[in-house]
Amino acid sequence: MEISSNSISGNVSKKFFQTLKAFSGASPLLAEEHKKKLLSSLDLLTDSKEGVEFLYNHIKELVEAGIFKDTMWDDPAKLVPSLVGGTLKAGAQTTIIEILSELRMLAIANGILTYKKYPSGKARTFLDEALVNNLDLLFPAKTEENRTLKKETVKKIDALFKFLTTQIPIANIKGRLAKEIELICVQRPVVTDRVLEMISTIKNEIRLSADQAEDQRLLHYVEAVYAPSEKAGELDINEYDAYLKKATRKEIVKECEELSDTMQETGLSVNYHAVLLRHIANEGSLIKAALGLNNVGKAELDKHKKFVSEVIRTVIHPDTARSCYGLARLLERSLLSHQPVKSGLQRILGLKMDDDVAELIKKSKPKSSLEPKYILVADCLGILGQPLGVGQGWNPTCQSARGISLWSSHAPGKLLRMIESAAKSNTLWMRFEGNLIKSEELTLGLAKKLDYNLDAVSIVLVPHLDKIYNEMMKRAANRADDAHKWVNPAMYGHWIPTGFISAYDYLTNSIKDYEKFVRTFYITHHPDYNGGHDLAYPNPVGIFLTSSTGKLIGFHAVSILRVRKVKGQVRVFILNPNNEGRQRWQDNIRPTVAGNGERPGESSLPFHQFASRLYAFHFNQSDLDDLGRVDETEYQKVYELAKNSWGESYQWMEPAGYTF
């Protein structure tokens, strides 16, 4: 069904037709000038689904006018689906022409346009593959690359995909959707909104059959959310609550076992889990079954049954259902037996929260009637239970997310004390080189406007951590070395090694002593050169983050968690706080999150590939050894990967021949 010009602003449509007519009749000498004016008129039209649909209805006129002539889009048969995403993200007029290219493909697929050497079936296949290759745009992932896109570009991409999915059945890409959901869930994120949105879309828009393998994979997740037990699948949440109140103990045990199975298999806990836990809050044996606890978790629950029952009754609600999984993992970490954790949670349960902080938490759950401090405690369970599941969202705050993860893993009591302080007084104090830094006295940090699609712990802490980290960097600027050398130990804690080296020279904006840098990383971190030792604590390091084409995006903060030999290959296992560990860093450099020994929340790369993206790291001085022991071929592999990707953005200052 065509959209009427009346659905678009009169001035916008009028300008479109005027500039299209002028471009169509322009002489070769003036064609380029009129094309720019035409593309300018398309700017507003590509900002909305309605505008994109309007352009689709006029794509034939645009093609016949020569919009693609003398461009790389000229011949549709030469276009590659895997390149669509990168071109859409390019911004400005490139994004607009790429949108028109997809609309032309759709017109070819639907028989509106015909090309002798490009039949409609090929166009349809192209579009299916374009969707498959760009699920991060169809269901936007909070990757560093996507975060750095301009809002105008994001708006146009969103408008295009909203229109395309009205024309192309999502059912065409079921296999890829199944894989995407599986790989998101295996990372066990604390915030599960994105994957739940995907599962909801599948449930509502795709007819699934239990007889087909691809459908079975999707049904597994649809049922985990909407039918985590046989009985839950028959009842809505209110009916399920009523059923539990009259169910026999045998029936309750069955519910506990079935719901725990789906939660353990997928990492997803939903409103049914919350309702069940509230119903059995006083019965330890049933809680063990519902959470699917291992022996360590069961013993921990026995020691702290009264407190766990209080936590369930107070903070576990359908609104905070994702924290059921966090509670299970927290018990299996035996954290309640760590007195600072139990007392920290008790203090937060009883605190009077600052009004402004409470409003921030409400922004993250606008439909919830639950008291903000209880939402905060619920998300504390998630953060403590899943330290590697924290993410920075759409915010440029990788340092803060990295810190929350590190403290949750190695200083959970300290983390809870910080949460309590920030929630109660809306401020945070830290020391830097003997001086107090108070967040309430600072202006904005890197995040000028916070994205509130975060866990409540991050919402409370990140605004303060971001400002403090930024202030520390300012105070350490203009020294003879990278400011992170002093800031990271001050920010994160005493476990950060005292040795530090950077390949990037801030003063000259160049790469210096790269061979020494790479060899130092191998000597201190590679098990073949450091005596087989692994890290005692996570190492906060800086990387050059690159796009799928290897182009520099910017600096990014990650943590090296461990280094292991897997399947005969040494790999670096990291926490990437953007909560999507699979972001491709180049065609042949793509971290994996499963299949290579990764624990939930980790991603990993072969050692030399990770080294090629590293620009700064800490190390133990005692691990330094003869740098000449590092194999020359290993260094050359790293050097070639670095120099031919992000390295093209910098001048390289290499000494003439090192003697190690």
C-alpha positions in Angstrom: 0.0 0.0 0.0 1.4 3.3 -1.0 1.8 6.2 1.4 0.2 9.4 0.3 2.3 12.5 -0.1 -0.2 14.0 2.4 1.4 11.9 5.1 4.6 13.9 4.7 5.0 17.6 5.5 3.9 19.6 2.5 7.1 21.6 2.4 9.2 18.4 2.6 7.4 16.6 -0.2 7.3 19.8 -2.3 11.1 20.2 -2.0 11.6 16.6 -2.9 9.7 16.8 -6.1 11.3 20.1 -7.0 14.8 18.9 -6.5 14.1 15.6 -8.2 12.7 17.4 -11.3 15.7 19.7 -11.4 18.2 16.9 -11.1 16.4 14.8 -13.8 16.7 17.7 -16.3 20.1 18.9 -15.3 22.9 19.1 -17.8 26.0 17.0 -17.1 27.8 20.2 -16.0 25.2 21.0 -13.4 24.2 17.4 -12.4 26.4 17.2 -9.4 25.2 20.4 -7.9 21.5 19.4 -8.4 22.3 16.0 -6.9 23.6 17.6 -3.7 20.3 19.6 -3.5 18.3 16.4 -4.0 20.2 14.5 -1.3 19.6 17.5 1.0 15.9 17.1 0.4 16.1 13.4 1.3 17.7 14.2 4.7 14.5 14.7 6.5 12.7 12.0 4.6 15.2 9.4 5.8 14.6 10.3 9.5 11.3 8.4 9.8 9.7 5.1 8.8 7.0 7.1 7.0 9.6 9.1 5.1 11.5 6.0 4.1 8.2 4.4 2.8 7.5 7.6 0.9 10.9 7.3 -0.8 10.3 3.6 -1.6 7.1 4.6 -3.4 9.3 7.0 -5.5 12.4 4.9 -5.8 11.8 4.1 -9.5 11.8 7.9 -10.3 15.0 8.4 -8.3 16.7 5.5 -10.1 15.6 6.7 -13.6 16.8 10.2 -12.7 20.3 8.7 -12.2 20.7 8.9 -8.4 23.2 6.0 -8.5 25.0 6.9 -11.7 28.8 7.0 -11.5 28.7 5.8 -7.9 29.8 2.4 -6.3 26.0 1.6 -6.1 25.5 1.9 -9.8 25.2 -1.8 -10.6 23.2 -3.7 -8.0 24.8 -7.0 -9.1 28.1 -5.8 -7.8 26.9 -4.9 -4.3 27.8 -7.1 -1.2 25.3 -7.6 1.6 28.0 -7.8 4.3 29.1 -4.3 3.5 25.7 -2.7 4.0 26.1 -2.1 7.7 29.4 -0.4 7.4 28.1 1.9 4.7 24.9 2.7 6.6 27.1 3.7 9.6 29.3 6.0 7.5 26.9 8.9 8.0 26.0 12.0 6.0 25.1 11.5 2.3 26.7 8.0 2.2 24.1 6.8 4.7 21.3 8.3 2.6 22.4 6.7 -0.7 22.8 3.3 1.1 19.3 3.6 2.3 18.1 4.3 -1.3 20.1 1.3 -2.4 18.2 -1.0 0.0 14.9 0.5 -1.2 16.0 -0.2 -4.8 16.7 -3.8 -3.9 13.3 -4.1 -2.3 11.7 -2.6 -5.5 13.7 -5.2 -7.6 12.5 -8.0 -5.3 8.9 -6.9 -5.6 9.1 -6.5 -9.4 8.7 -2.7 -9.4 12.2 -2.3 -11.0 13.8 -4.8 -13.4 17.4 -5.4 -14.2 18.3 -8.0 -16.9 21.3 -9.4 -15.0 19.8 -9.1 -11.6 16.5 -11.0 -11.1 14.1 -10.4 -8.2 15.1 -13.6 -6.4 18.7 -12.4 -6.1 17.5 -9.1 -4.7 15.4 -10.9 -2.1 18.3 -13.0 -1.1 20.5 -9.9 -0.8 18.0 -8.3 1.5 17.7 -11.4 3.7 21.5 -11.5 4.0 21.7 -7.8 4.7 19.3 -8.3 7.7 21.3 -11.4 8.9 24.6 -9.5 8.8 23.1 -6.5 10.6 21.2 -7.9 13.5 23.0 -5.3 15.7 21.1 -2.6 13.7 17.8 -4.5 13.6 18.0 -5.0 17.4 20.6 -2.3 18.3 23.4 -3.7 20.4 25.2 -1.3 22.8 28.6 -1.8 21.2 31.4 0.8 21.3 31.1 1.2 17.5 27.3 1.8 17.6 27.7 4.1 20.6 30.0 6.4 18.6 27.5 6.8 15.7 25.9 10.2 15.4 22.3 10.4 16.6 21.2 11.5 13.1 22.7 8.4 11.6 21.2 6.1 14.2 17.8 7.7 13.5 18.0 7.0 9.8 19.2 3.4 10.2 16.4 2.7 12.6 13.8 4.2 10.2 15.1 2.0 7.4 15.0 -1.2 9.3 11.6 -0.5 10.7 10.3 -0.2 7.2 12.2 -3.1 5.8 10.8 -5.5 8.5 7.3 -4.6 7.3 8.3 -5.9 3.9 10.6 -8.7 4.6 9.5 -11.5 6.9 11.8 -11.9 9.9 11.1 -15.6 9.6 13.6 -15.7 6.7 16.4 -15.3 9.2 15.4 -17.7 11.9 18.7 -19.6 12.0 20.7 -16.4 12.5 18.3 -15.1 15.1 18.6 -18.3 17.1 22.4 -18.1 17.0 22.3 -14.4 18.1 20.1 -15.1 21.1 22.2 -18.1 22.1 25.4 -16.0 22.0 23.9 -13.1 23.9 22.5 -15.4 26.6 25.8 -17.3 27.0 27.4 -14.0 28.1 24.9 -13.8 31.0 24.3 -10.0 30.9 22.8 -8.5 34.0 20.5 -6.3 31.9 18.5 -8.6 29.6 16.2 -6.1 27.9 17.7 -6.5 24.4 17.4 -10.3 24.3 13.9 -10.2 25.8 12.9 -7.7 23.1 14.2 -10.1 20.4 12.3 -13.0 22.0 9.1 -11.0 22.2 9.4 -10.1 18.5 9.9 -13.7 17.5 6.9 -14.8 19.6 4.7 -12.2 18.0 5.9 -12.2 14.4 7.2 -15.7 13.6 5.1 -18.9 13.5 7.3 -21.6 14.9 7.0 -25.3 14.5 8.4 -27.9 16.9 9.2 -30.1 13.9 11.9 -27.8 12.5 15.4 -27.7 14.0 15.8 -23.9 13.6 12.4 -23.4 15.2 13.2 -25.6 18.1 16.2 -23.4 19.0 14.0 -20.3 19.0 11.1 -22.1 20.8 13.6 -23.0 23.6 14.0 -19.3 24.4 10.4 -18.3 23.7 9.3 -20.9 26.2 12.0 -19.9 28.7 10.4 -16.5 28.9 6.7 -17.2 28.3 6.3 -20.8 29.4 9.3 -21.6 31.7 7.2 -24.5 33.1 4.3 -26.4 31.6 1.8 -24.8 34.0 3.3 -21.3 33.4 2.7 -21.7 29.7 -1.0 -22.3 30.3 -1.5 -19.3 32.7 -0.9 -15.6 32.6 1.1 -14.2 35.6 -1.9 -13.4 37.7 -3.5 -16.8 37.1 -0.1 -18.4 37.9 0.1 -16.6 41.2 -3.4 -17.8 42.1 -2.5 -21.3 41.0 0.5 -21.4 43.4 -1.6 -20.4 46.3 -3.8 -23.5 46.0 -1.2 -26.0 44.5 -0.1 -29.1 46.4 3.5 -29.4 47.6 4.2 -31.9 44.8 3.0 -29.4 42.2 5.1 -26.7 43.8 8.2 -28.9 43.7 7.5 -29.6 40.0 7.3 -25.8 39.3 10.6 -25.2 41.1 12.4 -27.9 39.2 11.0 -26.8 35.8 11.6 -23.1 36.3 15.1 -23.6 37.6 16.0 -25.7 34.6 15.0 -23.0 32.1 16.8 -20.3 34.2 20.0 -22.3 34.5 20.0 -23.2 30.8 19.4 -19.7 29.5 20.4 -17.3 32.3 17.0 -15.7 31.9 14.7 -15.2 34.9 11.3 -13.7 34.3 8.2 -12.7 36.2 7.2 -16.4 36.8 10.4 -17.0 38.6 9.8 -14.0 40.8 6.2 -15.0 41.7 7.3 -18.5 42.5 10.2 -17.4 44.7 7.9 -15.0 46.7 5.5 -17.8 47.2 8.2 -20.1 48.7 10.3 -17.4 50.4 10.2 -19.2 53.8 11.0 -22.7 52.6 14.7 -23.3 52.2 14.4 -26.6 50.4 12.1 -25.2 47.8 14.3 -22.1 47.3 17.2 -24.4 46.6 15.2 -26.2 44.0 13.8 -23.1 42.4 17.3 -21.5 42.1 18.9 -24.7 40.9 21.7 -24.3 43.5 24.8 -26.4 43.5 26.2 -27.8 46.8 28.0 -24.6 47.6 24.9 -22.5 47.1 22.8 -24.8 49.2 25.2 -24.6 52.1 25.3 -20.9 51.8 21.5 -20.7 51.8 21.3 -22.9 55.0 23.6 -20.5 56.8 21.7 -17.4 55.8 18.2 -18.6 55.2 16.5 -15.9 57.3 18.2 -13.1 55.4 17.7 -14.6 52.0 14.0 -15.0 52.8 13.8 -11.3 53.8 15.6 -10.3 50.5 13.1 -12.4 48.4 10.1 -10.9 50.2 11.4 -7.4 50.0 13.1 -7.0 46.6 12.2 -9.9 44.3 9.1 -8.9 42.3 8.0 -9.3 38.7 9.6 -5.9 38.0 13.0 -7.2 39.3 12.7 -10.8 38.1 16.1 -10.7 36.3 17.7 -10.7 39.8 16.5 -14.2 40.6 19.4 -15.5 38.5 21.7 -13.1 40.2 20.6 -14.3 43.6 21.4 -17.9 42.6 24.9 -16.9 41.4 25.5 -14.8 44.5 24.8 -17.7 46.8 27.0 -20.0 44.8 29.9 -17.5 45.3 29.3 -17.8 49.1 29.2 -14.0 49.3 26.8 -13.7 52.2 29.4 -15.4 54.4 31.7 -12.5 53.6 30.5 -10.2 56.4 31.0 -6.9 54.5 28.6 -8.2 51.8 25.8 -9.2 54.0 26.0 -6.1 56.2 26.4 -3.9 53.1 23.1 -5.3 51.6 21.4 -4.9 55.0 22.5 -1.2 55.2 21.2 -0.5 51.7 17.9 -2.2 52.5 17.5 0.2 55.5 18.9 3.4 54.0 17.0 6.6 53.3 17.8 7.3 49.7 18.6 10.7 48.3 15.5 12.0 46.4 17.5 12.8 43.2 19.1 9.3 43.2 15.7 7.8 43.6 14.4 9.7 40.6 17.3 8.4 38.5 16.5 4.8 39.4 12.8 5.4 38.5 13.9 6.5 35.1 15.3 3.0 34.5 12.0 1.4 35.5 9.3 4.0 34.8 6.5 1.5 35.1 7.5 0.0 38.4 5.8 0.9 41.7 8.6 -0.7 43.7 10.5 1.6 46.1 13.8 2.6 44.3 16.0 1.3 47.1 14.5 -2.2 46.6 15.2 -2.0 42.9 18.8 -1.0 43.8 19.2 -4.0 46.1 17.7 -6.3 43.5 20.3 -5.2 41.0 23.0 -5.5 43.6 22.2 -9.2 43.5 22.7 -9.3 39.8 26.0 -7.4 39.9 27.4 -9.4 42.7 26.2 -12.7 41.2 27.3 -11.8 37.7 30.4 -9.6 37.9 31.2 -10.1 34.2 27.6 -9.3 33.2 27.8 -5.5 33.8 27.7 -3.2 30.8 28.2 0.5 30.1 25.0 0.8 27.9 25.2 3.7 25.4 27.5 5.7 27.7 31.2 6.4 27.1 31.9 5.0 30.6 33.9 1.8 30.0 36.3 2.7 32.9 33.4 2.9 35.3 31.8 -0.3 34.2 35.2 -2.0 34.3 35.6 -0.8 37.9 32.2 -2.1 39.0 33.0 -5.5 37.6 36.4 -5.6 39.2 35.1 -4.6 42.6 32.3 -7.0 42.4 34.8 -9.8 41.7 37.5 -8.9 44.2 36.2 -6.3 46.7 32.4 -6.7 46.9 32.2 -5.1 50.3 34.0 -2.0 49.1 31.5 -1.9 46.1 28.5 -2.0 48.4 29.9 0.7 50.6 30.3 2.9 47.5 26.8 2.1 46.4 25.4 3.0 49.9 27.3 6.3 50.0 26.2 7.4 46.5 22.6 6.3 47.1 22.4 8.1 50.5 24.2 11.4 49.7 24.4 11.5 45.9 28.1 11.9 46.1 31.3 9.8 46.1 34.7 10.6 47.5 38.1 9.1 46.4 41.7 9.8 47.1 44.2 10.7 44.4 47.8 11.1 45.5 46.8 12.1 49.0 44.1 14.5 48.0 40.3 14.0 48.3 38.3 14.2 45.1 34.6 14.8 45.8 32.2 14.1 42.9 29.7 16.8 44.0 32.3 19.5 43.4 33.0 18.3 39.8 31.5 19.2 36.5 30.4 16.6 34.0 32.7 13.6 33.1 32.8 11.9 29.8 29.1 11.1 29.8 27.3 14.4 29.1 23.9 12.8 29.3 23.5 9.4 30.9 21.6 6.6 29.2 19.4 5.1 31.9 18.9 1.7 30.3 21.4 0.3 32.8 21.2 -1.7 36.0 20.4 0.4 39.1 23.9 -0.1 40.6 25.4 1.6 37.5 22.8 4.3 37.5 23.8 5.2 41.1 27.6 4.9 40.7 28.5 5.7 37.2 27.8 9.5 37.3 30.2 9.8 40.2 32.8 7.4 39.0 32.8 9.0 35.6 33.5 12.5 37.0 36.1 11.2 39.4 38.0 9.3 36.8 37.9 12.3 34.4 39.2 14.5 37.2 42.1 12.1 38.0 43.0 12.1 34.3 43.1 15.9 34.3 45.4 16.0 37.4 47.8 13.5 35.9 47.8 15.1 32.4 50.9 16.7 31.0 53.3 14.3 32.7 56.1 12.4 31.0 54.0 9.3 30.7 50.4 8.1 30.1 48.1 9.4 32.8 46.6 5.9 33.3 49.8 4.9 34.9 48.8 6.8 38.0 45.0 6.9 37.6 44.3 3.2 37.3 45.8 2.2 40.7 44.2 5.2 42.4 40.8 4.4 40.9 40.6 0.6 41.1 42.8 -0.4 44.0 46.1 -1.7 45.3 46.1 -4.9 43.2 46.9 -3.0 40.1 50.6 -3.9 39.2 53.1 -1.0 39.6 54.7 -1.6 36.2 53.2 0.3 33.3 54.0 0.8 29.6 52.2 2.5 26.7 52.8 2.5 23.0 50.9 5.8 22.5 52.6 9.1 23.0 50.0 11.7 23.9 52.3 14.6 23.4 53.2 13.8 19.8 50.1 11.7 18.9 52.3 9.0 17.7 53.3 5.4 18.3 56.7 5.0 20.0 58.9 2.0 20.9 56.3 -0.4 19.6 58.7 -3.4 19.5 59.7 -2.9 23.1 56.0 -2.6 24.0 54.9 -5.8 22.3 57.9 -7.8 23.6 57.2 -6.5 27.2 53.6 -7.8 26.9 54.7 -11.2 25.8 57.4 -11.5 28.5 55.0 -10.5 31.3 51.7 -12.2 30.1 52.4 -15.0 27.6 52.8 -18.4 29.5 55.6 -19.5 27.1 57.7 -16.6 28.3 56.7 -15.8 31.9 57.1 -19.3 33.4 53.4 -20.3 32.9 52.1 -17.8 35.4 48.6 -16.3 35.2 47.1 -13.1 36.5 46.2 -12.9 40.2 43.8 -10.0 39.5 42.2 -8.5 36.4 44.5 -6.1 34.6 42.8 -2.9 33.4 44.3 -2.2 30.0 43.7 0.2 27.1 43.0 -1.0 23.5 42.7 0.7 20.2 39.1 -0.2 19.3 38.6 -0.8 15.6 35.7 -1.4 13.3 35.0 -4.5 11.2 37.3 -3.0 8.5 40.1 -2.4 11.0 39.7 1.4 11.1 40.3 3.2 14.3 37.2 4.0 16.4 39.0 5.2 19.5 40.4 4.2 22.8 38.5 1.6 24.9 39.0 0.2 28.4 38.9 -3.6 29.0 40.2 -5.9 31.6 42.4 -8.9 31.0 41.0 -11.7 33.2 43.3 -14.6 32.4 45.6 -16.1 29.7 45.2 -19.8 28.8 46.2 -22.3 26.2 43.1 -23.7 24.6 43.1 -26.2 21.7 46.8 -25.7 21.3 46.5 -21.9 21.1 47.3 -19.3 23.7 44.3 -17.0 24.1 43.6 -13.8 26.1 40.3 -13.8 28.0 38.9 -10.3 28.7 35.9 -8.4 30.1 34.6 -6.0 27.4 32.3 -3.7 29.4 30.3 -2.7 26.4 28.4 -6.0 27.1 28.9 -7.4 23.6 32.1 -9.4 23.4 31.7 -10.4 19.8 32.2 -7.1 18.1 34.4 -7.6 15.1 37.7 -5.7 15.2 38.7 -6.6 11.7 37.6 -9.2 9.1 39.8 -11.8 10.7 39.8 -10.5 14.2 36.6 -11.3 16.0 36.5 -12.2 19.7 34.5 -15.3 20.6 32.3 -15.7 23.7 31.8 -19.4 23.5 33.6 -22.4 22.1 37.1 -21.6 23.2 36.9 -22.1 27.0 35.2 -18.8 27.8 33.4 -18.4 31.1 30.0 -16.6 31.1 30.7 -12.9 30.4 34.2 -13.4 29.0 35.4 -13.0 25.4 38.7 -14.1 24.0 41.2 -13.7 21.2 44.4 -15.4 20.2 47.2 -13.8 22.0 48.9 -12.1 19.0 45.5 -10.7 17.8 44.8 -9.2 21.2 48.3 -7.8 21.4 47.8 -6.1 18.1 45.0 -4.0 19.6 46.7 -3.2 22.9 48.1 0.3 23.6 48.7 0.4 27.4 48.9 -2.2 30.2 50.2 -2.8 33.7 52.6 -5.5 34.7 54.6 -6.8 37.6 58.2 -5.4 37.5 59.5 -8.7 38.8 58.2 -10.5 35.6 60.5 -8.5 33.3 63.1 -10.6 31.6 65.2 -10.6 28.5 62.9 -9.1 25.8 65.1 -10.7 23.1 63.6 -14.1 24.1 60.4 -13.3 22.3 60.3 -15.0 19.0 60.7 -12.5 16.1 57.9 -14.0 14.1 55.5 -13.4 17.0 56.4 -9.8 17.0 56.1 -9.4 13.3 52.6 -10.9 13.3 51.5 -8.3 15.9 53.3 -5.5 14.1 51.7 -6.3 10.7 48.2 -6.5 12.2 48.6 -3.2 14.1 50.4 -1.2 11.4 47.9 -2.1 8.7 44.8 -1.3 10.7 44.5 1.4 13.5 48.2 2.1 12.9 47.4 4.0 9.7 46.0 6.8 11.9 49.3 7.5 13.5 52.9 8.3 12.8 55.2 5.6 14.0 58.5 6.5 15.8 60.6 3.3 15.7 64.2 3.4 16.9 66.6 2.0 14.3 67.1 -1.5 15.5 66.7 -2.5 19.1 69.3 -4.6 20.9 67.5 -6.6 23.6 
